[in-house]
């Protein structure tokens, strides 16, 4: 039975989708059966990041409307064993309830996977509703700046599932320019447990697009985060930046 984890952020630009793909690749390489579900509709980008855009024909909206079965809307990665992708769909004028109904479809396939990762839209309200409807846990991605920390302060109380933080794009300059003293201050502001810290890497989406074989340090961190998500004890190494 899969653990269903929502990946969300209080604001755009945190690298939430990149983190989702990195964790999916890391989990698949660890032997897990992984389904990535792109709910950042209508801006879905995971297919591009995984070089799967030419495969995608059906989406979860098609399943809801009866145009296809669920298995027809799930696509296996051509090069990474155990990694699959499906995408939600949002028509103009649809309410958030439509995405919640599409998320409920994942419950019907959770016995086929070890881990299901939902890449949810950035923002406070819609993402929290979807996460609460289907997830076992939430991963909140933020950059090390005071604006993101304040958004997480608002987002975390909206979640009814356990949530942990992943700081992304972290380097000394990012922290200082973001109005923080260090990551400890950011964690104090957020009041949420830490899951991992991902350093700033140029063209991170490009690295993921090559199958995650780029920056070894980042992928080692992704491996450690996946281990924590799946119940293994991996000590956090948090250096003040």
KALINTA-V957435 format. One record per backbone hydrogen bond with DSSP energy under -0.5 kcal/mol. CO is the residue of the C=O (numbers start at 1). NH is the residue of the N-H. E is the energy in kcal/mol with one decimal. If there is no record, write none. Layout:
CO;NH;E / CO;NH;E
This chain:
2;4;-0.6 / 3;5;-0.6 / 3;116;-2.5 / 4;136;-3.4 / 4;137;-1.4 / 5;118;-2.6 / 6;8;-0.6 / 6;139;-3.3 / 7;120;-2.4 / 8;141;-2.7 / 9;123;-2.1 / 15;19;-2.4 / 16;20;-2.3 / 17;21;-2.3 / 18;22;-2.5 / 19;23;-2.6 / 20;24;-2.2 / 21;25;-2.7 / 22;26;-2.5 / 23;27;-2.5 / 24;28;-2.3 / 25;29;-2.5 / 26;30;-1.0 / 27;32;-2.3 / 28;31;-1.7 / 32;34;-0.7 / 33;114;-2.7 / 33;115;-2.0 / 34;84;-2.2 / 35;37;-0.5 / 35;117;-2.4 / 36;38;-0.6 / 36;86;-2.3 / 37;39;-0.9 / 37;119;-2.5 / 38;88;-3.0 / 39;41;-1.5 / 39;121;-0.6 / 40;43;-1.6 / 45;49;-2.2 / 46;50;-1.8 / 47;52;-3.7 / 47;53;-0.7 / 48;51;-1.2 / 52;55;-1.8 / 52;56;-1.1 / 59;62;-0.9 / 59;63;-1.2 / 60;64;-2.2 / 61;65;-1.8 / 62;66;-0.6 / 62;67;-2.2 / 62;68;-0.9 / 63;66;-1.0 / 69;72;-1.1 / 69;73;-0.6 / 70;73;-1.6 / 71;74;-0.7 / 75;85;-2.5 / 79;81;-0.7 / 80;83;-1.6 / 82;34;-3.3 / 82;84;-0.5 / 83;77;-3.3 / 84;36;-2.8 / 85;75;-2.8 / 86;38;-2.8 / 87;60;-3.0 / 91;94;-2.1 / 95;98;-1.4 / 95;99;-0.6 / 96;100;-1.9 / 97;101;-2.1 / 98;102;-1.8 / 99;103;-2.5 / 100;104;-1.6 / 101;105;-0.6 / 102;105;-1.0 / 103;106;-1.6 / 104;107;-1.2 / 105;108;-1.2 / 106;109;-1.3 / 107;110;-0.5 / 109;112;-2.1 / 110;2;-2.0 / 110;113;-0.9 / 114;3;-2.0 / 115;35;-2.3 / 116;5;-3.1 / 116;118;-0.5 / 117;37;-3.1 / 117;119;-0.6 / 118;7;-3.4 / 118;120;-0.9 / 119;39;-2.1 / 124;128;-0.8 / 125;129;-2.0 / 126;130;-2.1 / 127;131;-2.9 / 128;132;-2.5 / 129;133;-1.3 / 130;134;-1.2 / 131;134;-0.6 / 131;135;-2.3 / 136;162;-0.6 / 137;6;-2.3 / 138;140;-0.5 / 138;164;-1.8 / 139;8;-2.5 / 139;141;-0.6 / 140;166;-2.5 / 142;168;-2.7 / 143;145;-2.4 / 145;149;-2.1 / 146;150;-2.0 / 147;151;-2.0 / 148;152;-2.3 / 149;153;-1.8 / 150;154;-1.3 / 151;155;-2.4 / 152;156;-2.8 / 153;157;-0.6 / 155;158;-1.7 / 155;159;-0.6 / 156;159;-1.5 / 162;138;-2.7 / 163;193;-0.5 / 164;140;-2.8 / 165;195;-3.4 / 165;196;-1.3 / 166;142;-2.1 / 167;198;-3.5 / 168;144;-0.6 / 169;171;-0.5 / 170;200;-1.8 / 171;175;-2.0 / 172;176;-2.3 / 173;177;-2.8 / 174;178;-1.2 / 175;180;-1.9 / 176;179;-1.4 / 178;146;-2.6 / 182;186;-1.4 / 183;187;-2.7 / 184;188;-2.2 / 185;189;-2.2 / 186;190;-2.3 / 187;191;-2.8 / 187;192;-0.6 / 193;165;-3.1 / 196;167;-2.1 / 197;199;-0.5 / 198;170;-2.0 / 201;204;-0.9 / 203;207;-1.7 / 204;208;-2.1 / 205;209;-2.1 / 206;210;-0.7 / 207;210;-0.8 / 207;212;-1.4 / 208;211;-2.2 / 215;219;-1.9 / 216;220;-2.2 / 217;221;-1.8 / 218;222;-2.3 / 219;223;-2.4 / 220;224;-2.0 / 221;225;-2.4 / 222;226;-2.5 / 223;227;-2.1 / 224;228;-2.1 / 225;229;-2.5 / 226;230;-1.9 / 227;232;-2.9 / 228;231;-1.3 / 232;234;-0.8 / 236;238;-0.7 / 237;239;-0.7
